[in-house]
Amino acid sequence: MLLDDFVCNVKILTVLKLTWKNSDADAAPRNFHAFSFRTNGNAHYTVGETELSVHNGDLLFVPESVGYHITAQNEELYVIHFELPEKVQTHLELFHMKDYAKTKKLFESCYEIWTKKEPGYYYKTLSVFYNILGLISVSQLNTQTDKLHQTLKPAMDYLHTNYTNSDLSVL
């Protein structure tokens, strides 16, 4: 998992708000990581043979040294560029954020703090960044729990329906 690789030594480089109608471009590999959160629009990423569709409300992690092709329409997104002292995964990772409003509020806050540059802005931005990581962690846990529930549901349904059957056995 992505968050297993993070350490407490993040260096934020910039926080941006981006908008465009249409984009069909190649992005060269960069020497920093990025989180992007879409507040509007859709995008399609291609990295080698891997394709990924990103929609409104999705959060995307783009690791350093990964170039990609992007096709996008009517996008509005927030992007946080940052460095980590250690290498992390080398593939894009998509998070479907369950709490859109909270995620959007955190990215908006991060952007506002960064652009105002008031005293202490860097540490305030870093604080919001860690709140975003916390939200991603909860989202990952919820996704894992949902997958486990879907895997176990047929067995639980069968047991619920057949628990009085005398032929039912663990063998």
C-alpha positions as CSV (number, residue, x, y, z in Angstrom):
1,M,0.0,0.0,0.0
2,L,1.1,3.5,-0.7
3,L,0.9,4.9,2.8
4,D,3.1,2.1,4.1
5,D,6.0,3.7,2.2
6,F,5.5,7.2,3.6
7,V,7.7,8.6,6.3
8,C,7.3,11.7,8.4
9,N,9.8,13.7,6.3
10,V,7.7,15.1,3.5
11,K,8.8,18.3,1.7
12,I,6.0,20.1,0.0
13,L,7.2,21.9,-3.2
14,T,4.1,23.6,-4.5
15,V,0.3,23.5,-4.3
16,L,-1.6,24.3,-7.5
17,K,-5.2,24.7,-8.8
18,L,-5.4,23.8,-12.5
19,T,-8.2,24.0,-15.1
20,W,-8.4,23.2,-18.8
21,K,-11.1,22.3,-21.3
22,N,-9.2,19.6,-23.2
23,S,-5.8,18.1,-23.0
24,D,-4.0,15.4,-24.9
25,A,-0.4,15.5,-23.9
26,D,2.7,13.6,-22.7
27,A,4.0,14.4,-19.3
28,A,7.7,13.8,-18.8
29,P,9.0,12.0,-15.7
30,R,9.5,14.5,-12.9
31,N,11.8,14.5,-9.8
32,F,8.9,14.9,-7.4
33,H,5.7,13.1,-6.4
34,A,2.2,14.5,-6.9
35,F,-1.3,14.1,-5.4
36,S,-4.0,15.4,-7.7
37,F,-7.7,15.7,-6.7
38,R,-10.3,16.2,-9.4
39,T,-13.1,18.5,-8.4
40,N,-14.5,18.4,-12.0
41,G,-13.9,16.4,-15.2
42,N,-12.3,13.2,-16.3
43,A,-8.9,12.1,-17.4
44,H,-7.4,9.0,-19.0
45,Y,-3.8,8.2,-18.1
46,T,-1.5,5.8,-20.0
47,V,1.8,4.5,-18.6
48,G,3.3,1.9,-20.9
49,E,0.6,-0.8,-21.2
50,T,-1.3,0.4,-18.1
51,E,-4.4,2.5,-18.5
52,L,-6.2,4.4,-15.8
53,S,-9.4,6.4,-15.8
54,V,-9.7,9.2,-13.3
55,H,-13.0,10.9,-12.5
56,N,-14.5,13.7,-10.5
57,G,-13.8,13.1,-6.8
58,D,-10.8,10.8,-7.4
59,L,-7.4,11.3,-5.9
60,L,-4.4,10.2,-7.9
61,F,-0.9,9.5,-6.7
62,V,1.8,10.1,-9.4
63,P,5.3,9.0,-8.2
64,E,8.5,10.6,-9.2
65,S,10.2,9.4,-12.3
66,V,7.0,8.3,-14.0
67,G,6.0,9.8,-17.3
68,Y,2.5,9.4,-18.7
69,H,0.2,10.3,-21.5
70,I,-3.0,12.1,-20.4
71,T,-6.2,12.8,-22.3
72,A,-8.6,15.0,-20.3
73,Q,-11.8,16.9,-20.6
74,N,-13.2,19.8,-18.6
75,E,-10.9,19.3,-15.7
76,E,-10.5,21.3,-12.6
77,L,-8.1,19.8,-10.0
78,Y,-5.8,20.6,-7.1
79,V,-2.2,19.3,-7.2
80,I,0.3,19.0,-4.4
81,H,3.9,18.4,-5.5
82,F,6.2,16.9,-2.9
83,E,9.4,15.1,-2.2
84,L,10.1,12.1,0.1
85,P,13.6,11.1,1.3
86,E,13.1,7.5,0.3
87,K,11.9,5.8,-2.9
88,V,8.3,4.6,-3.0
89,Q,6.3,2.7,-5.5
90,T,6.8,3.3,-9.2
91,H,3.2,3.1,-10.4
92,L,0.2,5.4,-10.4
93,E,-2.3,4.7,-7.6
94,L,-6.0,5.8,-7.7
95,F,-8.1,6.4,-4.7
96,H,-11.9,6.7,-4.9
97,M,-12.5,9.1,-2.0
98,K,-15.8,8.3,-0.2
99,D,-16.0,11.7,1.5
100,Y,-15.8,14.0,-1.5
101,A,-16.8,17.2,0.5
102,K,-14.1,16.6,3.1
103,T,-11.4,15.8,0.6
104,K,-12.3,18.8,-1.5
105,K,-12.2,21.1,1.6
106,L,-8.8,19.8,2.6
107,F,-7.3,20.4,-0.9
108,E,-8.9,23.9,-1.1
109,S,-7.5,24.7,2.4
110,C,-4.1,23.5,1.4
111,Y,-4.2,25.6,-1.8
112,E,-5.5,28.7,0.0
113,I,-2.8,28.5,2.8
114,W,-0.1,27.9,0.2
115,T,-1.0,30.8,-2.0
116,K,-1.6,33.4,0.8
117,K,1.9,32.6,2.2
118,E,1.1,34.1,5.6
119,P,3.5,33.5,8.5
120,G,3.7,29.8,9.2
121,Y,2.1,28.8,5.9
122,Y,4.5,26.0,5.2
123,Y,3.8,24.1,8.4
124,K,0.0,24.8,8.1
125,T,0.1,23.4,4.6
126,L,2.1,20.4,5.8
127,S,-0.5,19.9,8.6
128,V,-3.3,19.8,6.0
129,F,-1.3,17.5,3.8
130,Y,-1.1,15.0,6.7
131,N,-4.8,15.3,7.2
132,I,-5.2,14.3,3.5
133,L,-2.9,11.3,4.1
134,G,-5.2,10.4,7.1
135,L,-8.3,10.6,4.8
136,I,-6.5,8.4,2.2
137,S,-5.7,5.8,4.9
138,V,-9.4,5.7,6.0
139,S,-10.4,5.3,2.4
140,Q,-8.0,2.5,1.8
141,L,-9.2,0.7,5.0
142,N,-12.9,1.1,3.9
143,T,-12.1,-0.2,0.4
144,Q,-10.4,-3.3,1.9
145,T,-13.3,-3.9,4.3
146,D,-15.8,-3.6,1.4
147,K,-13.8,-6.1,-0.6
148,L,-13.6,-8.5,2.3
149,H,-17.3,-8.2,2.9
150,Q,-18.1,-8.9,-0.8
151,T,-15.8,-12.0,-0.7
152,L,-17.4,-13.4,2.5
153,K,-21.0,-12.4,1.7
154,P,-22.0,-15.5,-0.3
155,A,-20.7,-17.8,2.5
156,M,-22.5,-15.8,5.2
157,D,-25.7,-15.9,3.1
158,Y,-25.4,-19.6,2.6
159,L,-24.9,-20.2,6.4
160,H,-27.8,-17.9,7.3
161,T,-30.1,-19.8,4.9
162,N,-28.9,-23.3,5.8
163,Y,-27.8,-23.2,9.5
164,T,-30.7,-25.6,10.5
165,N,-29.7,-28.1,7.8
166,S,-28.5,-31.2,9.6
167,D,-26.2,-32.1,6.7
168,L,-24.3,-28.8,7.1
169,S,-20.7,-29.5,8.1
170,V,-17.3,-27.8,8.2
171,L,-15.8,-30.7,6.2
